[in-house]
Amino acid sequence: MSLEVADLAISFRGARVVDGVSFAVDDGERLGLIGESGSGKSLTALALLGLLPDGAEVTGSIRWKGRELVGRADRELARVRGDEIGMVFQEPRTALNPIRPVGRQIAESARIHRRLGRRDAARLAVELARQVALPDPEEIVSRYPHQLSGGQRQRVAIAMALACDPDLLVADEPTTALDVTIQAEVLDLLGRLADERGMSLVFITHDLAVLAQVATRGVVLERGRVVEQAPVPQLLSKPSHPVTRGLLRDATATLWRPEGSDD
């Protein structure tokens, strides 16, 4: 197992918001964390990288390649972030610096972790822009975030997360702010990149239709607890928990239709 989460609990001022979450991710596996708003899925994702807000109290275990991450100093976690585990956030505007060209931002983590020189970093930025299917990579890396569309900004954010060739990519609802057509393109891109790189993926979403496109196994959360965990086809065809059945009903109105549906 690349990633093992056991009995993870997160509290703020004594109030427990994630309670006993456990799951594991194999090398190259695509796992989805799914739940409604407030289910604890995004907090769980942030805990993997030690990015929880100040005041969070964390217990339990998060083991990455056999190393315990809970309780590690931020300096130690910084060596893991970007280098071994990349993260893509929901809204790329919050991840991108508005006054720096996107090419410099794409290559920044590689310059830090791999100590690349400026020319090598510039070449890497163009190559990553090409890998995430940005148009005219040589030109687009000189643009600023406000000069790009929402879908292009999200592709830049994905390129940034891939700059150090991580073994695990954590994507926290990266398509929520995009229209349906661009959303499908980004989901296809993430799946293709995971396969090509042999990279594990933890994908956070509230939409079972989205999960069906990108993950092979799903972990369903409600109020900070795991209520169901199964292969995605099973969640789609035979959900066992009322929360999952509700997510399935909502999903039929978006990108995915259950097999045989006439709606």
HUCOR-V866450 format. One record per pair of residues at least 12 apart in sequence whose C-alpha atoms are under 7 Angstrom apart, sorted by the first residue. I is the first residue (numbers start at 0). GAP is how many residues later the second one is. Records with the same first field share a line. If there is no record, write none. Layout:
BEGIN
I = GAP ; GAP
END
This chain:
BEGIN
0 = 23 ; 24 ; 25 ; 26
1 = 23 ; 24 ; 25 ; 62 ; 63
2 = 21 ; 22 ; 23 ; 60 ; 61 ; 62
3 = 19 ; 20 ; 21 ; 58 ; 59 ; 60
4 = 17 ; 18 ; 19 ; 56 ; 57 ; 58
5 = 15 ; 16 ; 17 ; 54 ; 55 ; 56
6 = 13 ; 14 ; 15 ; 53 ; 54
7 = 12 ; 13 ; 14 ; 51 ; 52 ; 53
8 = 12 ; 49 ; 50 ; 51
9 = 46 ; 47 ; 48 ; 49
10 = 45 ; 46 ; 47
11 = 43 ; 44 ; 45
16 = 23 ; 206 ; 207
17 = 22 ; 206 ; 207
18 = 205 ; 206
19 = 205
20 = 204 ; 205
26 = 173
27 = 170 ; 171 ; 172
28 = 171 ; 172
29 = 170 ; 171 ; 172 ; 185 ; 186 ; 187
30 = 170 ; 171 ; 172 ; 184 ; 185 ; 186 ; 187
31 = 170 ; 171 ; 172 ; 179 ; 183 ; 185 ; 186 ; 187
32 = 170 ; 171 ; 172 ; 185 ; 186 ; 187
33 = 170 ; 171 ; 172 ; 184 ; 185 ; 186 ; 187
34 = 170 ; 171 ; 185 ; 186 ; 187
35 = 170
37 = 185
38 = 182 ; 183 ; 184 ; 185
39 = 183 ; 184
40 = 163 ; 180
41 = 130 ; 162
47 = 14
48 = 28 ; 32
49 = 27
81 = 27 ; 79 ; 82 ; 84
82 = 30 ; 81 ; 83
83 = 82 ; 83 ; 84
84 = 81 ; 82 ; 83 ; 84
85 = 75 ; 76 ; 80 ; 82 ; 83 ; 84
86 = 74 ; 82 ; 83 ; 84
87 = 69 ; 70 ; 73 ; 82 ; 83 ; 84 ; 86
88 = 82 ; 83 ; 84 ; 85
89 = 82 ; 83 ; 84 ; 85 ; 86
90 = 83 ; 86
91 = 61 ; 62 ; 65
95 = 49
97 = 46 ; 47 ; 48
98 = 45
99 = 44
100 = 40 ; 41 ; 42 ; 43
101 = 39 ; 40 ; 41 ; 42 ; 43
102 = 19 ; 22 ; 38 ; 39
104 = 55
105 = 19 ; 50 ; 53 ; 54 ; 57
106 = 14 ; 15 ; 17 ; 18 ; 53 ; 56
108 = 54 ; 55
109 = 53 ; 54
124 = 16
125 = 12 ; 15
127 = 31
128 = 30
131 = 23 ; 27 ; 57
133 = 18
149 = 28
150 = 27 ; 31
166 = 32 ; 33
167 = 31 ; 32 ; 33
168 = 31 ; 32 ; 33
169 = 31 ; 32 ; 33
170 = 31 ; 32 ; 33
171 = 31 ; 32 ; 33
172 = 31 ; 32
186 = 26 ; 27
190 = 23
206 = 40 ; 44
207 = 39 ; 40 ; 43
208 = 42 ; 45 ; 46 ; 47
211 = 20
214 = 17
215 = 15 ; 16
216 = 13 ; 14 ; 15
217 = 12 ; 13 ; 14
219 = 24
226 = 14
227 = 13
235 = 12
END
